[in-house]
């Protein structure tokens, strides 16, 4: 039996981020209100969406325990998704200084995803996660090509770049996990 010290590390790290959004300008996306609100709205999907992905993977994770490499990848996936949720939520809290209420959209997303989770099987929820993770990976590749022009605030640019890089790092893990269950 291997000890924890001998375990194979995941192929990607879990980065512990702690962005400070206090000085984020009102219109951080190219100084443009409509683009800023679009990306803020997109961001509201992440805290509850990432939590749903984590729950869908955890629900079947015991099936990956025999495959040490896959289990480590799933562990790192969970860590990255948890950090995405935390940081986007912190950004939403900061947006309240401008009279926005992104948390209400976060909550609505959570209600919908929790309803889906209750109605469908664990495997089906994992399949939804696979599809949404694939869609996200495709979206972020496009976003990374124009993030420097779009995101004129350094903190927000770094948030989206960090999140985008991590999505590309774990993009295939849910698919591999789904095939193995």
C-alpha positions as CSV (number, residue, x, y, z in Angstrom):
1,X,0.0,0.0,0.0
2,X,1.3,3.5,-0.9
3,X,1.5,6.2,1.7
4,X,0.3,9.7,1.1
5,X,3.9,10.8,0.5
6,X,4.2,8.4,-2.4
7,X,1.0,9.3,-4.1
8,X,1.2,10.5,-7.7
9,X,0.4,14.3,-7.8
10,X,-2.3,15.6,-10.1
11,X,-1.1,16.9,-13.5
12,X,-2.2,20.4,-12.5
13,X,-2.1,22.4,-9.3
14,X,-4.8,23.9,-7.1
15,X,-3.9,27.6,-6.8
16,X,-5.2,29.3,-3.7
17,X,-6.2,32.7,-4.8
18,X,-7.4,35.7,-2.8
19,X,-8.1,38.6,-5.1
20,X,-8.9,42.0,-3.6
21,X,-11.8,43.6,-5.5
22,X,-12.2,46.7,-3.4
23,X,-10.7,49.0,-6.0
24,X,-12.4,47.4,-9.0
25,X,-13.8,50.2,-11.2
26,X,-17.5,50.4,-12.0
27,X,-16.9,49.5,-15.7
28,X,-13.9,47.2,-15.7
29,X,-14.5,45.6,-19.2
30,X,-13.0,48.1,-21.7
31,X,-14.7,50.9,-19.7
32,X,-17.9,49.8,-21.3
33,X,-21.2,49.3,-19.2
34,X,-22.8,46.7,-21.5
35,X,-19.7,44.5,-21.7
36,X,-19.1,44.8,-18.0
37,X,-22.7,43.8,-17.2
38,X,-22.5,40.9,-19.7
39,X,-19.4,39.4,-18.1
40,X,-20.6,40.1,-14.6
41,X,-23.8,38.2,-15.5
42,X,-21.7,35.4,-16.9
43,X,-19.7,35.3,-13.7
44,X,-22.9,34.9,-11.7
45,X,-23.2,31.4,-13.1
46,X,-19.9,30.3,-11.7
47,X,-20.3,30.0,-7.9
48,X,-23.3,27.8,-8.0
49,X,-22.3,26.1,-11.3
50,X,-18.9,25.2,-9.9
51,X,-20.5,23.9,-6.7
52,X,-22.9,21.7,-8.8
53,X,-19.9,20.3,-10.7
54,X,-18.1,19.4,-7.5
55,X,-21.3,17.8,-6.1
56,X,-21.8,15.8,-9.3
57,X,-18.2,14.5,-9.2
58,X,-18.2,13.8,-5.5
59,X,-21.4,11.8,-5.8
60,X,-19.6,9.2,-7.8
61,X,-16.0,9.7,-6.7
62,X,-15.8,6.4,-4.8
63,X,-15.8,4.7,-8.2
64,X,-12.5,6.4,-9.0
65,X,-10.7,5.4,-5.8
66,X,-9.1,2.3,-7.4
67,X,-7.5,4.5,-10.1
68,X,-5.0,6.6,-8.2
69,X,-4.2,8.9,-11.1
70,X,-7.8,9.6,-11.9
71,X,-8.6,10.0,-8.2
72,X,-5.8,12.7,-7.8
73,X,-7.1,14.5,-11.0
74,X,-10.6,14.5,-9.6
75,X,-9.3,15.9,-6.3
76,X,-7.4,18.7,-8.0
77,X,-10.5,19.4,-10.2
78,X,-12.6,19.8,-7.0
79,X,-10.0,22.1,-5.5
80,X,-9.8,24.3,-8.6
81,X,-13.6,24.5,-8.9
82,X,-14.0,25.4,-5.2
83,X,-11.5,28.3,-5.7
84,X,-13.4,29.5,-8.8
85,X,-16.6,29.6,-6.8
86,X,-15.0,31.4,-3.9
87,X,-13.3,34.1,-6.0
88,X,-16.3,34.8,-8.3
89,X,-18.5,35.1,-5.3
90,X,-16.1,37.6,-3.7
91,X,-16.2,39.6,-6.9
92,X,-20.0,39.6,-6.8
93,X,-20.0,40.9,-3.2
94,X,-17.7,43.8,-4.3
95,X,-20.0,44.7,-7.2
96,X,-22.7,45.7,-4.6
97,X,-20.8,48.9,-4.1
98,X,-22.1,50.0,-7.5
99,X,-25.7,49.1,-6.7
100,X,-25.6,45.7,-8.5
101,X,-26.9,42.6,-7.0
102,X,-25.2,39.6,-8.7
103,X,-25.9,37.4,-5.7
104,X,-29.5,37.3,-6.6
105,X,-28.6,35.7,-10.0
106,X,-26.2,33.4,-8.2
107,X,-29.1,32.2,-6.0
108,X,-31.4,31.7,-9.0
109,X,-28.7,29.6,-10.7
110,X,-28.4,27.5,-7.5
111,X,-32.1,26.9,-7.4
112,X,-32.2,25.7,-11.0
113,X,-29.1,23.4,-10.6
114,X,-30.3,22.0,-7.3
115,X,-33.7,21.1,-8.9
116,X,-31.8,19.4,-11.8
117,X,-29.7,17.5,-9.3
118,X,-32.8,16.2,-7.4
119,X,-34.7,15.1,-10.5
120,X,-31.9,13.3,-12.4
121,X,-29.6,10.5,-11.5
122,X,-26.0,10.9,-10.3
123,X,-24.7,9.7,-13.7
124,X,-26.9,12.2,-15.5
125,X,-25.7,15.0,-13.4
126,X,-22.1,14.0,-14.1
127,X,-23.0,14.0,-17.9
128,X,-24.4,17.6,-17.5
129,X,-21.1,18.5,-15.8
130,X,-19.1,17.0,-18.7
131,X,-21.1,19.0,-21.2
132,X,-20.9,22.3,-19.4
133,X,-17.1,21.8,-18.7
134,X,-16.5,21.2,-22.4
135,X,-18.5,24.3,-23.3
136,X,-16.6,26.3,-20.8
137,X,-13.2,25.1,-22.1
138,X,-14.2,26.1,-25.6
139,X,-15.4,29.5,-24.4
140,X,-12.3,30.3,-22.4
141,X,-9.9,29.6,-25.3
142,X,-11.7,32.3,-27.3
143,X,-11.7,34.6,-24.3
144,X,-8.0,34.2,-23.6
145,X,-7.3,35.5,-27.1
146,X,-8.9,38.9,-26.3
147,X,-8.7,39.2,-22.5
148,X,-6.1,42.0,-22.6
149,X,-8.2,44.2,-24.8
150,X,-11.5,43.4,-23.0
151,X,-10.5,43.4,-19.3
152,X,-9.0,46.8,-18.6
153,X,-8.8,46.3,-14.8
154,X,-5.8,44.2,-13.7
155,X,-7.5,42.4,-10.9
156,X,-10.5,41.4,-13.0
157,X,-8.2,40.4,-16.0
158,X,-6.2,38.2,-13.6
159,X,-9.4,36.6,-12.2
160,X,-10.6,35.7,-15.7
161,X,-7.2,34.6,-16.9
162,X,-6.5,32.4,-13.9
163,X,-10.0,30.8,-14.2
164,X,-9.5,30.3,-17.9
165,X,-6.1,28.7,-17.6
166,X,-7.5,26.3,-14.9
167,X,-10.5,25.4,-17.1
168,X,-8.1,24.3,-19.9
169,X,-6.0,22.4,-17.3
170,X,-8.9,20.1,-16.2
171,X,-11.0,20.2,-19.3
172,X,-11.0,16.5,-19.9
173,X,-11.1,15.2,-16.4
174,X,-14.9,14.9,-16.0
175,X,-15.1,13.1,-19.4
176,X,-12.4,10.6,-18.2
177,X,-14.2,10.1,-15.0
178,X,-17.6,9.7,-16.7
179,X,-16.2,7.0,-19.0
180,X,-14.7,5.2,-15.9
181,X,-18.0,5.1,-13.9
